[in-house]
Amino acid sequence: MVLNIVIVGVGGQGLLSMAQLIGWASVESGTNVLVAETHGLSQRGGSVIVHVRLGDATSPLIPVGRGNIMLALELLEAARYVNFMRNDGVAVVNKKLIKPNIPGVRVESEENVINTLKGTVKNTFFIDATTKALEEGNPVGANMVILGFLGNMLERAGVLQEGLLGKYAGRIGRGSLAEINRKLYEWGYSLASQRVSNELINSIKSWLLKEGA
């Protein structure tokens, strides 16, 4: 039983925090977890990829083409690492494009990147997570929205106990910030309940049974 989750984005978006929260909730749910950051400049705004493997994996690194779920905090990074994904996988992507601050670098349009992702991963969900986070007063809270979307899927698939991931997400920050993060998580959770079909949840269950380590 293995479920492979690829988390991608740029440094400063809270990718490692997401992996840590997933790990805590998984352990408390009785599921083994391996986490590895294999590339990136997490403190400098550079490209970051984090591997999270739930279940009976023997290696912390997800093989190319074996990712079941991608959580992407930025469009270009989603496209950069989409080769890690199965074609029938799930990609949950923050609809935000950050152009590299390098003169002369050509960047694909948002439309082209979105079309590429749709054509590569069958079940791709685009979410205005950064917009929602700004509305609630936390400019870097998009990760909580994406995490909430994941939490809904994993609970419905029986991977995590109900409420655990949300409990940990609500502990990030102090005072009003913790409350904002809780709201952002719940918004993402609610969005998944509306947009993710039971058929797709059944697919996630089947991946857990079929994937090798």
Secondary structure, 3 states (H helix, E strand, C coil): CEEEEEEEEECCCCHHHHHHHHHHHHHHCCCCEEEEEEEECCCCCCEEEEEEEEECCCCCCCCCCCEEEEEECCHHHHHHCHHHEEEEEEEEEECCCCCCCCCCCCCCCHHHHHHHHHHHCCEEEEECHHHHHHHHCCCCCHHHHHHHHHHHHHHHCCCCCCCHHHHHHCCCCCCHHHHHHHHHHHHHHHHHHHHCCHHHHHHHHHHHHHCCC
